[in-house]
Amino acid sequence: MAEKFFFCLKHHAVEGKDGCKAADRLGPYATRAEAEHALEHVEERNEAWEHDPNWNDEEPRE
């Protein structure tokens, strides 16, 4: 089985499977590099969802 990597939100560090509890981390990621950029990916997805008309049922803000 290939090694998996996680990004710990508590320590802002990449961890292996035996790191912090699942509620405190993002992943799994296939590579250490992907885990290192986890917060950037989260920000990109949040931005995309915020502007997706299929998921945004609020009235447009002025």
Backbone as XML, in Angstrom:
<?xml version="1.0"?>
<chain id="A" units="angstrom">
  <residue number="1" name="MET">
    <atom name="N" x="0.848" y="-1.186" z="0.000"/>
    <atom name="CA" x="0.000" y="0.000" z="0.000"/>
    <atom name="C" x="0.893" y="1.248" z="0.000"/>
  </residue>
  <residue number="2" name="ALA">
    <atom name="N" x="0.564" y="2.201" z="-0.830"/>
    <atom name="CA" x="1.346" y="3.431" z="-0.945"/>
    <atom name="C" x="1.161" y="4.300" z="0.293"/>
  </residue>
  <residue number="3" name="GLU">
    <atom name="N" x="2.203" y="5.007" z="0.646"/>
    <atom name="CA" x="2.143" y="5.900" z="1.794"/>
    <atom name="C" x="1.196" y="7.062" z="1.488"/>
  </residue>
  <residue number="4" name="LYS">
    <atom name="N" x="0.431" y="7.477" z="2.478"/>
    <atom name="CA" x="-0.487" y="8.602" z="2.352"/>
    <atom name="C" x="0.011" y="9.731" z="3.227"/>
  </residue>
  <residue number="5" name="PHE">
    <atom name="N" x="-0.268" y="10.955" z="2.821"/>
    <atom name="CA" x="0.155" y="12.136" z="3.563"/>
    <atom name="C" x="-1.053" y="12.973" z="3.941"/>
  </residue>
  <residue number="6" name="PHE">
    <atom name="N" x="-0.955" y="13.666" z="5.049"/>
    <atom name="CA" x="-2.027" y="14.506" z="5.569"/>
    <atom name="C" x="-1.451" y="15.855" z="5.956"/>
  </residue>
  <residue number="7" name="PHE">
    <atom name="N" x="-2.296" y="16.903" z="5.917"/>
    <atom name="CA" x="-1.884" y="18.224" z="6.385"/>
    <atom name="C" x="-2.584" y="18.475" z="7.709"/>
  </residue>
  <residue number="8" name="CYS">
    <atom name="N" x="-1.810" y="18.674" z="8.762"/>
    <atom name="CA" x="-2.353" y="18.907" z="10.087"/>
    <atom name="C" x="-2.708" y="20.385" z="10.248"/>
  </residue>
  <residue number="9" name="LEU">
    <atom name="N" x="-3.978" y="20.650" z="10.527"/>
    <atom name="CA" x="-4.444" y="22.028" z="10.705"/>
    <atom name="C" x="-3.992" y="22.595" z="12.053"/>
  </residue>
  <residue number="10" name="LYS">
    <atom name="N" x="-3.714" y="21.746" z="12.988"/>
    <atom name="CA" x="-3.287" y="22.155" z="14.327"/>
    <atom name="C" x="-1.821" y="22.601" z="14.325"/>
  </residue>
  <residue number="11" name="HIS">
    <atom name="N" x="-0.977" y="21.849" z="13.628"/>
    <atom name="CA" x="0.463" y="22.117" z="13.624"/>
    <atom name="C" x="0.972" y="22.734" z="12.318"/>
  </residue>
  <residue number="12" name="HIS">
    <atom name="N" x="0.091" y="22.853" z="11.327"/>
    <atom name="CA" x="0.465" y="23.359" z="9.995"/>
    <atom name="C" x="1.693" y="22.634" z="9.468"/>
  </residue>
  <residue number="13" name="ALA">
    <atom name="N" x="1.582" y="21.296" z="9.490"/>
    <atom name="CA" x="2.681" y="20.452" z="9.034"/>
    <atom name="C" x="2.131" y="19.217" z="8.335"/>
  </residue>
  <residue number="14" name="VAL">
    <atom name="N" x="2.959" y="18.640" z="7.472"/>
    <atom name="CA" x="2.599" y="17.399" z="6.794"/>
    <atom name="C" x="2.893" y="16.237" z="7.734"/>
  </residue>
  <residue number="15" name="GLU">
    <atom name="N" x="1.950" y="15.291" z="7.780"/>
    <atom name="CA" x="2.090" y="14.128" z="8.655"/>
    <atom name="C" x="1.806" y="12.854" z="7.873"/>
  </residue>
  <residue number="16" name="GLY">
    <atom name="N" x="2.235" y="11.757" z="8.440"/>
    <atom name="CA" x="1.904" y="10.445" z="7.905"/>
    <atom name="C" x="0.614" y="9.952" z="8.537"/>
  </residue>
  <residue number="17" name="LYS">
    <atom name="N" x="0.300" y="8.679" z="8.325"/>
    <atom name="CA" x="-0.969" y="8.127" z="8.807"/>
    <atom name="C" x="-1.085" y="8.123" z="10.323"/>
  </residue>
  <residue number="18" name="ASP">
    <atom name="N" x="0.007" y="8.146" z="11.036"/>
    <atom name="CA" x="-0.021" y="8.096" z="12.496"/>
    <atom name="C" x="0.060" y="9.482" z="13.133"/>
  </residue>
  <residue number="19" name="GLY">
    <atom name="N" x="-0.344" y="10.505" z="12.416"/>
    <atom name="CA" x="-0.302" y="11.872" z="12.927"/>
    <atom name="C" x="-1.481" y="12.183" z="13.825"/>
  </residue>
  <residue number="20" name="CYS">
    <atom name="N" x="-1.870" y="13.420" z="13.849"/>
    <atom name="CA" x="-2.972" y="13.894" z="14.682"/>
    <atom name="C" x="-4.293" y="13.254" z="14.274"/>
  </residue>
  <residue number="21" name="LYS">
    <atom name="N" x="-5.310" y="13.464" z="15.101"/>
    <atom name="CA" x="-6.624" y="12.869" z="14.825"/>
    <atom name="C" x="-7.214" y="13.435" z="13.527"/>
  </residue>
  <residue number="22" name="ALA">
    <atom name="N" x="-8.086" y="12.665" z="12.916"/>
    <atom name="CA" x="-8.655" y="13.013" z="11.615"/>
    <atom name="C" x="-9.361" y="14.366" z="11.613"/>
  </residue>
  <residue number="23" name="ALA">
    <atom name="N" x="-9.983" y="14.746" z="12.708"/>
    <atom name="CA" x="-10.704" y="16.015" z="12.770"/>
    <atom name="C" x="-9.767" y="17.217" z="12.657"/>
  </residue>
  <residue number="24" name="ASP">
    <atom name="N" x="-8.474" y="17.008" z="12.878"/>
    <atom name="CA" x="-7.508" y="18.103" z="12.845"/>
    <atom name="C" x="-6.654" y="18.118" z="11.589"/>
  </residue>
  <residue number="25" name="ARG">
    <atom name="N" x="-7.030" y="17.337" z="10.574"/>
    <atom name="CA" x="-6.177" y="17.304" z="9.394"/>
    <atom name="C" x="-6.961" y="17.130" z="8.095"/>
  </residue>
  <residue number="26" name="LEU">
    <atom name="N" x="-6.296" y="17.448" z="7.001"/>
    <atom name="CA" x="-6.854" y="17.314" z="5.651"/>
    <atom name="C" x="-6.138" y="16.175" z="4.952"/>
  </residue>
  <residue number="27" name="GLY">
    <atom name="N" x="-6.850" y="15.498" z="4.072"/>
    <atom name="CA" x="-6.222" y="14.435" z="3.302"/>
    <atom name="C" x="-7.052" y="13.178" z="3.352"/>
  </residue>
  <residue number="28" name="PRO">
    <atom name="N" x="-6.547" y="12.139" z="2.808"/>
    <atom name="CA" x="-5.146" y="11.880" z="2.471"/>
    <atom name="C" x="-4.763" y="12.405" z="1.086"/>
  </residue>
  <residue number="29" name="TYR">
    <atom name="N" x="-3.488" y="12.650" z="0.944"/>
    <atom name="CA" x="-2.898" y="13.074" z="-0.321"/>
    <atom name="C" x="-1.881" y="12.023" z="-0.753"/>
  </residue>
  <residue number="30" name="ALA">
    <atom name="N" x="-1.710" y="11.868" z="-2.037"/>
    <atom name="CA" x="-0.814" y="10.843" z="-2.582"/>
    <atom name="C" x="0.658" y="11.199" z="-2.396"/>
  </residue>
  <residue number="31" name="THR">
    <atom name="N" x="0.965" y="12.498" z="-2.366"/>
    <atom name="CA" x="2.364" y="12.917" z="-2.237"/>
    <atom name="C" x="2.512" y="13.965" z="-1.144"/>
  </residue>
  <residue number="32" name="ARG">
    <atom name="N" x="3.719" y="14.078" z="-0.651"/>
    <atom name="CA" x="4.032" y="15.090" z="0.352"/>
    <atom name="C" x="3.792" y="16.491" z="-0.217"/>
  </residue>
  <residue number="33" name="ALA">
    <atom name="N" x="4.143" y="16.697" z="-1.485"/>
    <atom name="CA" x="3.971" y="18.015" z="-2.117"/>
    <atom name="C" x="2.496" y="18.417" z="-2.159"/>
  </residue>
  <residue number="34" name="GLU">
    <atom name="N" x="1.612" y="17.473" z="-2.478"/>
    <atom name="CA" x="0.177" y="17.781" z="-2.485"/>
    <atom name="C" x="-0.289" y="18.186" z="-1.093"/>
  </residue>
  <residue number="35" name="ALA">
    <atom name="N" x="0.162" y="17.475" z="-0.075"/>
    <atom name="CA" x="-0.219" y="17.792" z="1.300"/>
    <atom name="C" x="0.313" y="19.158" z="1.726"/>
  </residue>
  <residue number="36" name="GLU">
    <atom name="N" x="1.519" y="19.502" z="1.284"/>
    <atom name="CA" x="2.109" y="20.799" z="1.634"/>
    <atom name="C" x="1.281" y="21.958" z="1.093"/>
  </residue>
  <residue number="37" name="HIS">
    <atom name="N" x="0.563" y="21.732" z="-0.004"/>
    <atom name="CA" x="-0.236" y="22.781" z="-0.636"/>
    <atom name="C" x="-1.733" y="22.634" z="-0.356"/>
  </residue>
  <residue number="38" name="ALA">
    <atom name="N" x="-2.075" y="21.904" z="0.680"/>
    <atom name="CA" x="-3.478" y="21.618" z="0.995"/>
    <atom name="C" x="-4.294" y="22.886" z="1.210"/>
  </residue>
  <residue number="39" name="LEU">
    <atom name="N" x="-3.771" y="23.841" z="1.949"/>
    <atom name="CA" x="-4.540" y="25.058" z="2.233"/>
    <atom name="C" x="-4.773" y="25.887" z="0.976"/>
  </residue>
  <residue number="40" name="GLU">
    <atom name="N" x="-3.833" y="25.868" z="0.060"/>
    <atom name="CA" x="-4.018" y="26.574" z="-1.211"/>
    <atom name="C" x="-5.163" y="25.940" z="-2.002"/>
  </residue>
  <residue number="41" name="HIS">
    <atom name="N" x="-5.219" y="24.614" z="-2.006"/>
    <atom name="CA" x="-6.293" y="23.912" z="-2.713"/>
    <atom name="C" x="-7.651" y="24.198" z="-2.078"/>
  </residue>
  <residue number="42" name="VAL">
    <atom name="N" x="-7.686" y="24.248" z="-0.776"/>
    <atom name="CA" x="-8.932" y="24.562" z="-0.072"/>
    <atom name="C" x="-9.406" y="25.958" z="-0.460"/>
  </residue>
  <residue number="43" name="GLU">
    <atom name="N" x="-8.502" y="26.911" z="-0.474"/>
    <atom name="CA" x="-8.854" y="28.285" z="-0.839"/>
    <atom name="C" x="-9.377" y="28.364" z="-2.268"/>
  </residue>
  <residue number="44" name="GLU">
    <atom name="N" x="-8.733" y="27.654" z="-3.190"/>
    <atom name="CA" x="-9.175" y="27.645" z="-4.588"/>
    <atom name="C" x="-10.573" y="27.041" z="-4.721"/>
  </residue>
  <residue number="45" name="ARG">
    <atom name="N" x="-10.830" y="25.928" z="-4.037"/>
    <atom name="CA" x="-12.151" y="25.296" z="-4.106"/>
    <atom name="C" x="-13.214" y="26.176" z="-3.487"/>
  </residue>
  <residue number="46" name="ASN">
    <atom name="N" x="-12.909" y="26.797" z="-2.356"/>
    <atom name="CA" x="-13.887" y="27.672" z="-1.709"/>
    <atom name="C" x="-14.249" y="28.842" z="-2.615"/>
  </residue>
  <residue number="47" name="GLU">
    <atom name="N" x="-13.269" y="29.393" z="-3.278"/>
    <atom name="CA" x="-13.507" y="30.508" z="-4.205"/>
    <atom name="C" x="-14.393" y="30.051" z="-5.368"/>
  </residue>
  <residue number="48" name="ALA">
    <atom name="N" x="-14.108" y="28.872" z="-5.906"/>
    <atom name="CA" x="-14.907" y="28.352" z="-7.019"/>
    <atom name="C" x="-16.345" y="28.091" z="-6.577"/>
  </residue>
  <residue number="49" name="TRP">
    <atom name="N" x="-16.530" y="27.501" z="-5.410"/>
    <atom name="CA" x="-17.879" y="27.209" z="-4.920"/>
    <atom name="C" x="-18.654" y="28.488" z="-4.632"/>
  </residue>
  <residue number="50" name="GLU">
    <atom name="N" x="-17.949" y="29.487" z="-4.147"/>
    <atom name="CA" x="-18.609" y="30.753" z="-3.822"/>
    <atom name="C" x="-19.215" y="31.402" z="-5.059"/>
  </residue>
  <residue number="51" name="HIS">
    <atom name="N" x="-18.617" y="31.146" z="-6.224"/>
    <atom name="CA" x="-19.087" y="31.753" z="-7.469"/>
    <atom name="C" x="-19.812" y="30.772" z="-8.387"/>
  </residue>
  <residue number="52" name="ASP">
    <atom name="N" x="-20.151" y="29.602" z="-7.871"/>
    <atom name="CA" x="-20.844" y="28.587" z="-8.664"/>
    <atom name="C" x="-22.352" y="28.773" z="-8.488"/>
  </residue>
  <residue number="53" name="PRO">
    <atom name="N" x="-23.077" y="29.140" z="-9.549"/>
    <atom name="CA" x="-24.516" y="29.381" z="-9.418"/>
    <atom name="C" x="-25.308" y="28.131" z="-9.037"/>
  </residue>
  <residue number="54" name="ASN">
    <atom name="N" x="-24.766" y="26.958" z="-9.278"/>
    <atom name="CA" x="-25.455" y="25.727" z="-8.892"/>
    <atom name="C" x="-25.413" y="25.482" z="-7.389"/>
  </residue>
  <residue number="55" name="TRP">
    <atom name="N" x="-24.471" y="26.112" z="-6.687"/>
    <atom name="CA" x="-24.337" y="25.901" z="-5.246"/>
    <atom name="C" x="-24.595" y="27.172" z="-4.455"/>
  </residue>
  <residue number="56" name="ASN">
    <atom name="N" x="-24.897" y="28.243" z="-5.107"/>
    <atom name="CA" x="-25.093" y="29.515" z="-4.430"/>
    <atom name="C" x="-26.544" y="29.918" z="-4.570"/>
  </residue>
  <residue number="57" name="ASP">
    <atom name="N" x="-27.307" y="29.711" z="-3.502"/>
    <atom name="CA" x="-28.731" y="30.038" z="-3.572"/>
    <atom name="C" x="-29.073" y="31.327" z="-2.804"/>
  </residue>
  <residue number="58" name="GLU">
    <atom name="N" x="-28.058" y="32.083" z="-2.452"/>
    <atom name="CA" x="-28.277" y="33.380" z="-1.807"/>
    <atom name="C" x="-28.459" y="34.445" z="-2.876"/>
  </residue>
  <residue number="59" name="GLU">
    <atom name="N" x="-29.086" y="35.519" z="-2.488"/>
    <atom name="CA" x="-29.212" y="36.648" z="-3.383"/>
    <atom name="C" x="-27.835" y="37.273" z="-3.607"/>
  </residue>
  <residue number="60" name="PRO">
    <atom name="N" x="-27.585" y="37.799" z="-4.793"/>
    <atom name="CA" x="-26.289" y="38.453" z="-5.042"/>
    <atom name="C" x="-26.062" y="39.608" z="-4.080"/>
  </residue>
  <residue number="61" name="ARG">
    <atom name="N" x="-24.824" y="39.720" z="-3.631"/>
    <atom name="CA" x="-24.469" y="40.807" z="-2.716"/>
    <atom name="C" x="-24.126" y="42.048" z="-3.507"/>
  </residue>
  <residue number="62" name="GLU">
    <atom name="N" x="-24.462" y="43.187" z="-2.963"/>
    <atom name="CA" x="-24.165" y="44.458" z="-3.649"/>
    <atom name="C" x="-22.888" y="45.048" z="-3.147"/>
  </residue>
</chain>
